[in-house]
Amino acid sequence: MAGQSAVLKQGKSTRKTHKPFKTHFWQFVRYLSLIFISFCTLLPLVTAFFGAFKTKTEFATSNPLALPKSFLNFDNFIEAFEKGKMLLGFGNTIIILFFSLIATILTGTMTAYILNRFRFPGRNLINTLFLVASLIPSITMQMSVFQIINKLGLFNTRLSTIILYAGTDIISIYIFIQFLENISTSLDESAIMDGASYFTIYRKIILPLLKPAIVTVIIIKGVGYYNDFYTPYLYMPKTELKTISTALFAFKGPYGSQWEIICAGTIITMIPTLIIFLLLQRQIYEGMTAGSVKE
């Protein structure tokens, strides 16, 4: 019996030593992968930051990761801001962002409210069509979309980009539907018994309770609209309608590119999103996780 108990104790001690080793090993792999991903993410940003302070000759002859001779060289930033007409780009971008996000929130919340709260013939078909549409690459439909925009006389107008941003946004609808799953239908029934209309329920109950989802959509879609280059470049090629993403294209020419100025312009365009993220990072995290927990 004594020998048997000793064997059992030895087996337990062996399992105890193996378990921490396995735990530490996977923790090491996890942290190593995070370090690698962080390195891949930060490397282009560091390269652009260093390049923004270099002269043209210095940029062409030095290593991309080499430190600039002076961090007080702001000539590239001034040239990018003035010759790139970035102030005009910021103005057009803010106008497009404002109306696009409002339209996205209104159409998304209304559509999600109808699909989640009402039962009608064809409801499942509409959900399926939304899913299929989200799986189709948007680039494959650009020919037909461009013809529609052109026939409507919206080419070279801000309204074309606003409509495309708001009218083709399916992801936000699913985000709002996910949040609506956590809002009890008893609130709607109580409001109906008090004589409220469906629009009143949507305006006074649904919209306020969807505030975390709205913040999530504003952050996700806002950053996407802000960084989008393809849509403004295709539908608003006029110089007066350039956005912050297309403003940098002025330094890309057939005989070469002014990469040091492009790097400076890239840093300038990153500043607003960085400030917004630092100010609203708590709301971003809460909005991203609030819809994933069901009560």
PAMI-912364 format. One record per residue: y negated, x, z negated of N, C-alpha, C, CB in turn; residue in three letters. Coordinates in steps of 0.2 Angstrom, whole numbers, padded with zeros to 4 digits, always signed. Glycine has a CB too. Layout:
<rs>
YXZYXZYXZYXZALA;...
</rs>
This chain:
<rs>
+0006+0004+0000+0000+0000+0000-0006+0004+0000+0000-0005-0006MET;-0006+0010-0004-0012+0014-0004-0013+0017+0003-0011+0019-0010ALA;-0007+0019+0006-0008+0022+0012-0011+0018+0018-0002+0025+0015GLY;-0009+0011+0017-0011+0006+0022-0018+0005+0021-0007+0000+0021GLN;-0021+0004+0015-0028+0003+0013-0032+0009+0016-0029+0002+0006SER;-0029+0015+0015-0033+0021+0018-0034+0020+0025-0030+0027+0016ALA;-0029+0018+0029-0029+0017+0036-0034+0012+0038-0022+0016+0039VAL;-0034+0006+0034-0039+0001+0036-0046+0004+0034-0038-0005+0031LEU;-0047+0007+0029-0054+0010+0028-0056+0015+0033-0054+0013+0021LYS;-0051+0019+0035-0053+0023+0041-0055+0020+0047-0047+0028+0042GLN;-0051+0014+0049-0053+0011+0055-0060+0007+0054-0048+0005+0056GLY;-0061+0005+0048-0068+0002+0047-0073+0007+0048-0068-0002+0040LYS;-0072+0013+0045-0078+0018+0046-0078+0020+0053-0076+0024+0041SER;-0073+0020+0057-0073+0022+0064-0077+0017+0068-0066+0023+0067THR;-0076+0010+0066-0080+0005+0070-0087+0006+0068-0077-0002+0068ARG;-0089+0007+0062-0096+0008+0060-0099+0013+0063-0096+0008+0052LYS;-0096+0019+0064-0099+0024+0067-0100+0023+0075-0095+0031+0066THR;-0095+0019+0078-0095+0018+0085-0101+0013+0087-0089+0015+0088HIS;-0102+0008+0082-0107+0003+0084-0114+0005+0084-0106-0003+0078LYS;-0116+0009+0079-0123+0012+0079-0124+0017+0085-0124+0016+0073PRO;-0119+0020+0087-0119+0025+0093-0120+0021+0099-0113+0029+0094PHE;-0117+0015+0100-0118+0011+0106-0124+0008+0106-0112+0005+0106LYS;-0127+0005+0100-0133+0002+0099-0139+0007+0101-0134+0000+0092THR;-0138+0013+0099-0143+0018+0100-0143+0020+0108-0142+0025+0096HIS;-0137+0020+0110-0137+0022+0117-0140+0017+0122-0129+0023+0120PHE;-0139+0011+0121-0143+0006+0125-0150+0005+0123-0139-0001+0123TRP;-0152+0007+0117-0159+0007+0116-0162+0013+0120-0160+0008+0108GLN;-0159+0018+0120-0161+0024+0124-0162+0022+0131-0157+0030+0123PHE;-0157+0019+0134-0157+0017+0141-0163+0012+0142-0150+0014+0143VAL;-0164+0007+0138-0169+0002+0138-0176+0006+0138-0169-0003+0132ARG;-0177+0010+0133-0184+0014+0133-0185+0018+0139-0184+0018+0127TYR;-0179+0021+0141-0180+0026+0147-0182+0022+0153-0173+0029+0148LEU;-0179+0016+0154-0181+0012+0160-0188+0009+0159-0176+0006+0160SER;-0190+0008+0153-0197+0005+0153-0202+0011+0154-0198+0003+0145LEU;-0200+0017+0152-0204+0023+0154-0205+0024+0161-0202+0029+0150ILE;-0199+0023+0164-0199+0024+0172-0203+0019+0175-0191+0024+0174PHE;-0202+0013+0173-0206+0007+0176-0214+0009+0175-0204+0000+0174ILE;-0215+0010+0169-0222+0012+0168-0225+0018+0172-0223+0013+0160SER;-0221+0023+0173-0223+0028+0177-0224+0026+0184-0218+0034+0176PHE;-0220+0022+0187-0221+0020+0194-0227+0015+0194-0214+0016+0196CYS;-0228+0012+0189-0234+0007+0189-0241+0011+0189-0234+0002+0184THR;-0241+0016+0184-0247+0019+0183-0249+0025+0188-0247+0022+0176LEU;-0244+0027+0191-0245+0033+0196-0250+0031+0201-0238+0035+0199LEU;-0249+0026+0205-0254+0024+0210-0261+0023+0207-0252+0018+0214PRO;-0261+0020+0201-0268+0019+0198-0271+0026+0196-0267+0015+0192LEU;-0267+0030+0193-0270+0037+0191-0272+0041+0198-0265+0041+0187VAL;-0268+0040+0203-0270+0043+0209-0277+0041+0212-0265+0043+0214THR;-0278+0034+0212-0284+0031+0214-0290+0033+0210-0283+0023+0215ALA;-0289+0033+0203-0294+0035+0199-0296+0042+0200-0292+0034+0191PHE;-0292+0047+0200-0294+0053+0202-0297+0054+0208-0288+0058+0201PHE;-0294+0051+0213-0297+0051+0220-0304+0048+0221-0293+0048+0225GLY;-0306+0043+0216-0312+0040+0217-0318+0045+0215-0313+0034+0212ALA;-0317+0050+0211-0322+0055+0209-0322+0061+0213-0321+0057+0202PHE;-0318+0062+0218-0317+0068+0223-0322+0067+0229-0310+0069+0225LYS;-0324+0073+0231-0327+0073+0238-0322+0072+0243-0332+0079+0238THR;-0325+0071+0249-0320+0071+0255-0316+0077+0256-0324+0069+0261LYS;-0319+0083+0256-0316+0089+0257-0311+0090+0251-0321+0095+0257THR;-0313+0089+0245-0309+0090+0239-0303+0085+0240-0312+0088+0233GLU;-0304+0079+0242-0298+0074+0242-0293+0076+0248-0301+0067+0244PHE;-0295+0079+0253-0291+0081+0259-0287+0088+0257-0295+0082+0265ALA;-0290+0092+0253-0287+0099+0251-0283+0099+0245-0292+0104+0252THR;-0285+0095+0240-0281+0095+0233-0275+0091+0233-0287+0093+0228SER;-0272+0092+0228-0266+0088+0226-0268+0081+0224-0261+0091+0221ASN;-0265+0075+0226-0267+0069+0224-0268+0068+0216-0262+0063+0226PRO;-0263+0071+0212-0264+0071+0205-0268+0076+0202-0257+0071+0202LEU;-0271+0080+0206-0276+0085+0203-0282+0082+0200-0277+0091+0208ALA;-0284+0085+0195-0291+0082+0192-0297+0084+0197-0292+0085+0185LEU;-0301+0079+0197-0307+0081+0201-0312+0086+0198-0311+0074+0202PRO;-0316+0089+0202-0320+0094+0199-0325+0092+0194-0324+0098+0204LYS;-0327+0085+0195-0332+0082+0191-0331+0075+0190-0339+0084+0193SER;-0331+0072+0184-0330+0065+0183-0337+0061+0183-0326+0063+0177PHE;-0342+0065+0185-0349+0062+0185-0351+0061+0192-0354+0067+0182LEU;-0346+0062+0197-0348+0061+0204-0347+0054+0206-0343+0066+0209ASN;-0352+0050+0206-0352+0043+0207-0354+0041+0214-0357+0039+0202PHE;-0355+0046+0219-0357+0045+0226-0352+0040+0229-0358+0051+0229ASP;-0346+0041+0228-0341+0036+0231-0342+0029+0229-0334+0039+0230ASN;-0343+0028+0223-0344+0021+0220-0350+0018+0223-0344+0021+0212PHE;-0355+0022+0224-0362+0019+0226-0361+0017+0234-0367+0024+0226ILE;-0358+0022+0237-0357+0021+0245-0352+0015+0246-0354+0027+0248GLU;-0347+0014+0242-0342+0009+0242-0345+0002+0241-0336+0010+0238ALA;-0350+0002+0236-0353-0004+0234-0358-0006+0239-0356-0003+0227PHE;-0362-0001+0241-0368-0003+0246-0365-0004+0253-0373+0003+0246GLU;-0362+0001+0256-0359+0000+0263-0354-0005+0264-0357+0007+0266LYS;-0350-0005+0259-0344-0010+0259-0347-0017+0257-0339-0009+0254GLY;-0353-0018+0256-0356-0025+0254-0352-0028+0249-0357-0029+0260LYS;-0350-0025+0244-0346-0028+0239-0349-0033+0234-0343-0022+0234MET;-0356-0033+0234-0359-0038+0230-0358-0045+0234-0367-0037+0230LEU;-0359-0045+0241-0357-0051+0245-0350-0053+0244-0359-0049+0252LEU;-0345-0048+0244-0338-0049+0243-0337-0053+0236-0334-0043+0244GLY;-0340-0050+0231-0339-0053+0225-0342-0061+0225-0343-0049+0219PHE;-0347-0062+0228-0350-0068+0228-0346-0073+0232-0357-0068+0232GLY;-0343-0071+0238-0339-0076+0241-0332-0077+0238-0337-0073+0248ASN;-0330-0071+0234-0323-0072+0231-0324-0077+0225-0321-0065+0228THR;-0330-0077+0221-0331-0081+0216-0331-0088+0218-0337-0079+0212ILE;-0335-0090+0223-0335-0096+0226-0328-0099+0228-0340-0097+0232ILE;-0324-0095+0231-0317-0097+0234-0313-0098+0228-0314-0092+0238ILE;-0313-0093+0223-0309-0094+0217-0311-0100+0213-0310-0088+0212LEU;-0317-0102+0212-0319-0108+0208-0316-0114+0211-0327-0108+0207PHE;-0318-0115+0217-0315-0122+0220-0308-0122+0222-0319-0123+0227PHE;-0305-0116+0223-0298-0116+0224-0294-0117+0218-0296-0109+0227SER;-0296-0115+0212-0293-0116+0206-0294-0123+0203-0295-0111+0200LEU;-0300-0126+0204-0301-0133+0203-0296-0137+0207-0308-0135+0204ILE;-0296-0136+0213-0292-0140+0218-0284-0139+0216-0293-0138+0225ALA;-0282-0133+0214-0275-0132+0213-0273-0135+0206-0274-0124+0212THR;-0278-0135+0201-0276-0138+0195-0276-0146+0196-0281-0137+0190ILE;-0280-0149+0199-0280-0156+0200-0274-0158+0204-0287-0158+0204LEU;-0273-0155+0210-0267-0157+0214-0261-0156+0211-0268-0154+0221THR;-0260-0150+0207-0254-0148+0204-0253-0153+0198-0255-0141+0201GLY;-0258-0154+0194-0256-0159+0188-0255-0166+0190-0262-0158+0183THR;-0258-0168+0195-0257-0175+0197-0250-0176+0201-0263-0177+0203MET;-0248-0171+0205-0242-0171+0208-0236-0171+0203-0241-0166+0213THR;-0237-0166+0198-0232-0165+0193-0232-0171+0188-0234-0159+0188ALA;-0237-0175+0187-0237-0181+0183-0233-0186+0186-0244-0183+0181TYR;-0234-0187+0193-0231-0192+0196-0223-0191+0197-0234-0193+0203ILE;-0222-0185+0198-0215-0183+0199-0211-0183+0193-0214-0176+0202LEU;-0214-0182+0187-0211-0182+0181-0211-0188+0177-0214-0177+0176ASN;-0216-0192+0178-0216-0198+0174-0214-0205+0178-0223-0200+0172ARG;-0214-0205+0184-0212-0211+0188-0206-0210+0192-0218-0212+0193PHE;-0202-0216+0192-0196-0216+0196-0197-0220+0202-0190-0218+0191ARG;-0196-0218+0208-0197-0221+0214-0193-0219+0219-0205-0221+0216PHE;-0191-0223+0225-0187-0221+0230-0190-0215+0234-0186-0226+0235PRO;-0186-0210+0235-0188-0204+0238-0190-0198+0234-0193-0205+0243GLY;-0190-0199+0227-0193-0194+0222-0189-0188+0223-0192-0197+0215ARG;-0182-0189+0223-0178-0183+0223-0179-0179+0230-0170-0185+0222ASN;-0180-0183+0235-0181-0180+0241-0187-0176+0242-0181-0185+0247LEU;-0193-0178+0238-0199-0174+0238-0198-0168+0234-0204-0179+0235ILE;-0194-0168+0228-0193-0162+0225-0189-0157+0229-0189-0164+0218ASN;-0184-0160+0232-0180-0155+0237-0185-0152+0242-0174-0159+0240THR;-0189-0156+0245-0193-0153+0250-0198-0148+0247-0197-0159+0253LEU;-0201-0149+0241-0205-0144+0238-0201-0138+0237-0207-0147+0231PHE;-0195-0138+0235-0191-0132+0234-0189-0129+0240-0184-0134+0230LEU;-0188-0132+0246-0187-0129+0252-0193-0126+0255-0184-0134+0257VAL;-0199-0129+0254-0205-0126+0256-0207-0120+0252-0211-0131+0255ALA;-0205-0119+0246-0206-0113+0242-0202-0108+0244-0205-0115+0235SER;-0196-0109+0247-0191-0104+0250-0193-0101+0257-0184-0106+0249LEU;-0197-0105+0260-0199-0103+0267-0204-0098+0267-0201-0109+0272ILE;-0204-0092+0270-0209-0087+0270-0215-0090+0273-0207-0080+0273PRO;-0221-0089+0270-0227-0092+0273-0229-0089+0280-0233-0091+0268SER;-0227-0082+0281-0229-0079+0287-0226-0082+0293-0227-0072+0286ILE;-0220-0086+0292-0217-0089+0298-0221-0095+0300-0210-0091+0296THR;-0225-0098+0296-0229-0104+0298-0236-0103+0300-0228-0109+0292MET;-0238-0096+0300-0245-0095+0301-0247-0097+0308-0246-0087+0300GLN;-0243-0097+0313-0245-0099+0320-0247-0106+0320-0240-0098+0325MET;-0243-0111+0317-0245-0118+0317-0251-0119+0312-0239-0122+0315SER;-0251-0116+0306-0256-0117+0301-0263-0115+0304-0255-0113+0295VAL;-0263-0109+0308-0269-0107+0311-0272-0112+0316-0268-0100+0314PHE;-0267-0115+0320-0269-0120+0325-0272-0126+0322-0263-0122+0330GLN;-0269-0128+0316-0272-0134+0313-0279-0132+0310-0267-0136+0307ILE;-0280-0127+0307-0286-0125+0304-0291-0124+0310-0286-0118+0300ILE;-0289-0121+0315-0294-0121+0321-0296-0127+0324-0291-0116+0326ASN;-0291-0132+0325-0292-0139+0327-0297-0143+0323-0286-0142+0329LYS;-0296-0141+0316-0301-0145+0312-0308-0142+0311-0298-0145+0305LEU;-0309-0137+0315-0316-0133+0315-0317-0130+0308-0321-0139+0316GLY;-0312-0128+0305-0313-0124+0298-0312-0117+0299-0308-0127+0293LEU;-0311-0114+0305-0310-0107+0306-0317-0104+0304-0308-0105+0313PHE;-0317-0098+0301-0323-0094+0299-0327-0098+0294-0327-0092+0305ASN;-0324-0102+0290-0327-0105+0284-0323-0104+0278-0328-0113+0286THR;-0327-0105+0272-0324-0104+0266-0319-0109+0264-0329-0103+0260ARG;-0320-0115+0267-0316-0121+0266-0309-0120+0268-0319-0127+0269LEU;-0308-0116+0274-0301-0115+0276-0297-0111+0271-0302-0111+0283SER;-0300-0106+0268-0296-0103+0263-0295-0107+0257-0300-0096+0261THR;-0300-0111+0255-0299-0115+0249-0294-0120+0250-0306-0118+0247ILE;-0293-0123+0256-0288-0128+0257-0281-0125+0257-0290-0132+0264ILE;-0281-0119+0260-0274-0116+0261-0272-0114+0254-0275-0110+0265LEU;-0276-0111+0250-0274-0109+0243-0272-0115+0239-0280-0106+0239TYR;-0276-0121+0239-0274-0127+0235-0269-0131+0238-0280-0131+0234ALA;-0268-0132+0245-0264-0136+0248-0257-0133+0249-0266-0138+0254GLY;-0256-0127+0248-0249-0124+0249-0246-0121+0243-0249-0118+0254THR;-0249-0123+0237-0247-0120+0231-0242-0125+0227-0253-0119+0226ASP;-0236-0122+0228-0230-0126+0225-0228-0124+0218-0224-0126+0230ILE;-0229-0117+0217-0227-0114+0211-0230-0118+0205-0228-0107+0211ILE;-0237-0119+0206-0240-0122+0200-0238-0129+0198-0248-0122+0202SER;-0235-0133+0203-0232-0139+0202-0226-0139+0198-0231-0143+0209ILE;-0222-0134+0199-0216-0133+0195-0218-0130+0188-0211-0128+0198TYR;-0223-0127+0187-0225-0124+0181-0228-0131+0177-0231-0119+0181ILE;-0232-0135+0180-0234-0141+0176-0228-0146+0175-0239-0145+0181PHE;-0223-0146+0179-0218-0151+0178-0214-0148+0172-0213-0151+0184ILE;-0213-0141+0171-0209-0138+0166-0213-0140+0159-0209-0131+0167GLN;-0220-0140+0159-0223-0141+0153-0223-0149+0151-0231-0139+0154PHE;-0223-0153+0157-0223-0160+0155-0216-0162+0152-0224-0164+0162LEU;-0211-0158+0153-0204-0160+0150-0205-0160+0143-0199-0155+0153GLU;-0210-0156+0140-0210-0156+0133-0215-0161+0130-0213-0149+0131ASN;-0218-0165+0134-0223-0170+0132-0219-0176+0131-0229-0170+0136ILE;-0219-0179+0126-0215-0186+0125-0218-0191+0129-0215-0187+0117SER;-0214-0195+0132-0216-0201+0135-0218-0207+0131-0210-0204+0140THR;-0217-0206+0124-0219-0211+0120-0227-0212+0119-0216-0210+0113SER;-0230-0206+0121-0237-0206+0121-0240-0210+0127-0240-0199+0122LEU;-0237-0210+0132-0238-0214+0138-0237-0222+0136-0234-0212+0144ASP;-0232-0223+0133-0230-0230+0132-0235-0233+0127-0223-0231+0129GLU;-0237-0229+0122-0242-0231+0117-0248-0233+0120-0243-0226+0111SER;-0250-0228+0125-0257-0229+0128-0257-0235+0133-0259-0223+0132ALA;-0251-0237+0136-0250-0242+0140-0251-0249+0136-0244-0242+0144ILE;-0248-0249+0130-0248-0255+0126-0255-0256+0123-0243-0254+0120MET;-0259-0251+0123-0266-0251+0121-0271-0253+0127-0269-0245+0118ASP;-0268-0254+0133-0272-0256+0139-0274-0251+0143-0277-0260+0137GLY;-0272-0245+0142-0274-0239+0146-0271-0239+0153-0273-0232+0143ALA;-0275-0237+0158-0272-0236+0165-0268-0230+0166-0277-0237+0170SER;-0265-0229+0171-0261-0223+0172-0266-0217+0173-0257-0223+0179TYR;-0272-0218+0176-0277-0213+0177-0280-0211+0170-0282-0215+0182PHE;-0281-0216+0166-0284-0214+0159-0279-0210+0155-0285-0221+0155THR;-0272-0212+0156-0267-0208+0153-0267-0201+0155-0260-0211+0154ILE;-0268-0200+0162-0268-0193+0165-0274-0189+0162-0268-0194+0172TYR;-0280-0193+0162-0286-0189+0160-0287-0188+0153-0292-0193+0163ARG;-0284-0192+0149-0286-0192+0141-0280-0189+0137-0288-0198+0139LYS;-0274-0190+0140-0268-0187+0137-0264-0181+0140-0263-0193+0136ILE;-0263-0182+0147-0259-0177+0150-0263-0171+0151-0257-0180+0157ILE;-0269-0171+0154-0273-0165+0155-0274-0161+0149-0280-0167+0158LEU;-0277-0164+0143-0278-0160+0137-0271-0157+0134-0280-0164+0131PRO;-0266-0160+0135-0259-0157+0132-0257-0152+0137-0254-0163+0132LEU;-0259-0152+0143-0257-0147+0148-0261-0141+0148-0257-0150+0155LEU;-0266-0140+0143-0270-0134+0143-0267-0127+0143-0274-0135+0137LYS;-0261-0126+0139-0258-0120+0140-0255-0118+0147-0252-0119+0135PRO;-0253-0124+0150-0250-0123+0157-0256-0122+0162-0247-0129+0160ALA;-0262-0125+0161-0268-0124+0165-0270-0117+0165-0273-0129+0163ILE;-0270-0114+0158-0272-0107+0157-0268-0102+0161-0273-0105+0150VAL;-0261-0104+0161-0256-0100+0164-0257-0100+0172-0249-0102+0163THR;-0258-0106+0175-0259-0106+0182-0266-0103+0184-0260-0114+0184VAL;-0271-0103+0180-0278-0100+0181-0277-0093+0182-0283-0102+0176ILE;-0273-0090+0177-0272-0083+0177-0268-0080+0183-0269-0081+0170ILE;-0262-0084+0183-0257-0081+0189-0260-0082+0196-0251-0085+0188ILE;-0262-0088+0197-0265-0090+0204-0272-0087+0205-0265-0097+0205LYS;-0276-0086+0200-0282-0083+0200-0282-0076+0202-0286-0083+0194GLY;-0277-0072+0199-0276-0065+0201-0273-0064+0208-0271-0062+0196VAL;-0269-0069+0210-0266-0069+0217-0271-0070+0222-0261-0074+0217GLY;-0276-0075+0221-0281-0077+0225-0286-0071+0226-0285-0083+0223TYR;-0288-0068+0220-0292-0063+0220-0290-0057+0224-0294-0060+0212TYR;-0284-0055+0224-0281-0049+0227-0279-0051+0234-0275-0047+0223ASN;-0279-0057+0236-0276-0059+0243-0280-0056+0248-0275-0066+0243ASP;-0277-0052+0253-0281-0049+0258-0279-0053+0265-0279-0042+0259PHE;-0273-0055+0266-0271-0058+0272-0275-0064+0274-0264-0059+0272TYR;-0275-0069+0270-0278-0076+0271-0286-0075+0273-0277-0081+0265THR;-0290-0072+0269-0297-0071+0270-0298-0067+0277-0301-0068+0265PRO;-0294-0062+0278-0295-0058+0284-0293-0062+0290-0290-0052+0283TYR;-0288-0066+0290-0286-0070+0296-0290-0076+0297-0279-0072+0295LEU;-0293-0079+0292-0296-0086+0293-0304-0085+0292-0294-0091+0288TYR;-0306-0079+0289-0313-0078+0288-0315-0071+0291-0315-0079+0281MET;-0314-0070+0297-0316-0063+0299-0324-0061+0300-0313-0062+0306PRO;-0328-0066+0299-0335-0065+0300-0337-0061+0294-0339-0072+0300LYS;-0342-0056+0296-0344-0051+0291-0347-0055+0285-0349-0047+0294THR;-0351-0060+0286-0354-0064+0280-0350-0067+0276-0359-0069+0283GLU;-0343-0068+0278-0338-0071+0274-0333-0067+0271-0335-0077+0278LEU;-0334-0060+0271-0330-0056+0268-0329-0056+0260-0331-0048+0270LYS;-0323-0056+0258-0321-0056+0251-0321-0049+0248-0315-0060+0250THR;-0319-0049+0242-0319-0042+0238-0313-0038+0241-0318-0043+0231ILE;-0308-0042+0243-0302-0038+0246-0303-0036+0253-0296-0043+0246SER;-0307-0039+0257-0308-0037+0264-0314-0033+0265-0309-0043+0268THR;-0318-0032+0259-0324-0028+0260-0322-0020+0261-0328-0028+0253ALA;-0316-0018+0257-0314-0011+0258-0311-0010+0265-0308-0010+0253LEU;-0310-0015+0269-0307-0013+0276-0313-0010+0280-0305-0020+0279PHE;-0319-0010+0278-0324-0007+0282-0324+0000+0282-0331-0009+0279ALA;-0320+0003+0278-0319+0011+0277-0313+0013+0281-0320+0013+0270PHE;-0309+0008+0284-0303+0010+0288-0305+0010+0295-0297+0005+0286LYS;-0305+0015+0299-0307+0015+0306-0301+0018+0310-0313+0020+0306GLY;-0302+0018+0317-0297+0020+0321-0296+0028+0321-0299+0018+0328PRO;-0302+0031+0319-0301+0039+0319-0301+0042+0312-0308+0041+0322TYR;-0298+0038+0308-0297+0040+0301-0300+0035+0296-0301+0047+0300GLY;-0298+0037+0289-0300+0032+0284-0304+0037+0279-0294+0029+0281SER;-0309+0034+0275-0312+0037+0270-0309+0035+0263-0320+0035+0270GLN;-0303+0038+0262-0299+0037+0256-0302+0037+0250-0293+0041+0257TRP;-0307+0042+0249-0310+0043+0243-0315+0037+0241-0314+0050+0243GLU;-0318+0034+0246-0322+0029+0245-0318+0022+0244-0327+0027+0251ILE;-0312+0022+0248-0308+0016+0246-0305+0016+0239-0302+0017+0251ILE;-0303+0022+0237-0301+0023+0230-0307+0021+0225-0299+0030+0228CYS;-0313+0023+0226-0318+0020+0222-0319+0013+0222-0325+0024+0224ALA;-0319+0010+0228-0319+0003+0229-0313-0001+0225-0319+0001+0236GLY;-0307+0002+0226-0302-0001+0222-0303-0001+0215-0295+0003+0224THR;-0306+0004+0212-0307+0004+0205-0312-0001+0203-0310+0011+0203ILE;-0317-0002+0207-0322-0007+0206-0319-0014+0206-0328-0007+0211ILE;-0315-0015+0211-0312-0022+0211-0307-0023+0205-0308-0023+0218THR;-0304-0018+0202-0300-0019+0197-0304-0020+0190-0296-0012+0196MET;-0310-0018+0190-0314-0019+0183-0314-0026+0181-0321-0016+0184ILE;-0316-0031+0185-0316-0038+0183-0309-0041+0180-0318-0043+0188PRO;-0304-0040+0184-0297-0042+0182-0295-0038+0175-0292-0041+0187THR;-0297-0032+0174-0295-0029+0168-0299-0031+0162-0297-0021+0169LEU;-0305-0033+0163-0309-0036+0158-0306-0043+0156-0316-0037+0160ILE;-0305-0047+0161-0302-0054+0159-0295-0053+0156-0301-0057+0166ILE;-0291-0048+0158-0285-0048+0155-0285-0045+0147-0280-0042+0158PHE;-0290-0041+0146-0291-0038+0139-0294-0044+0135-0296-0032+0139LEU;-0298-0048+0138-0301-0054+0134-0296-0060+0133-0307-0056+0137LEU;-0292-0061+0137-0287-0067+0137-0280-0065+0137-0289-0071+0143LEU;-0278-0059+0135-0271-0057+0135-0267-0061+0130-0270-0050+0133GLN;-0270-0064+0124-0266-0068+0120-0265-0075+0123-0270-0069+0113ARG;-0270-0078+0126-0269-0084+0130-0264-0083+0135-0275-0087+0132GLN;-0264-0078+0139-0259-0076+0144-0252-0076+0142-0260-0070+0148ILE;-0251-0073+0136-0244-0072+0133-0242-0079+0131-0243-0067+0128TYR;-0246-0083+0127-0244-0089+0124-0243-0094+0130-0250-0092+0120GLU;-0247-0094+0135-0246-0099+0141-0240-0097+0145-0252-0098+0145GLY;-0238-0091+0145-0232-0089+0149-0225-0091+0145-0231-0082+0150MET;-0226-0092+0138-0220-0093+0134-0219-0100+0132-0219-0088+0129THR;-0225-0104+0132-0225-0111+0129-0221-0115+0132-0232-0113+0129ALA;-0220-0115+0139-0216-0120+0142-0209-0118+0142-0219-0120+0149GLY;-0207-0113+0140-0200-0111+0140-0196-0113+0134-0199-0103+0140SER;-0200-0116+0129-0196-0118+0123-0197-0126+0122-0200-0115+0116VAL;-0191-0129+0122-0191-0136+0121-0190-0138+0114-0185-0139+0126LYS;-0194-0143+0112-0193-0146+0105-0188-0151+0105-0200-0148+0103GLU;
</rs>
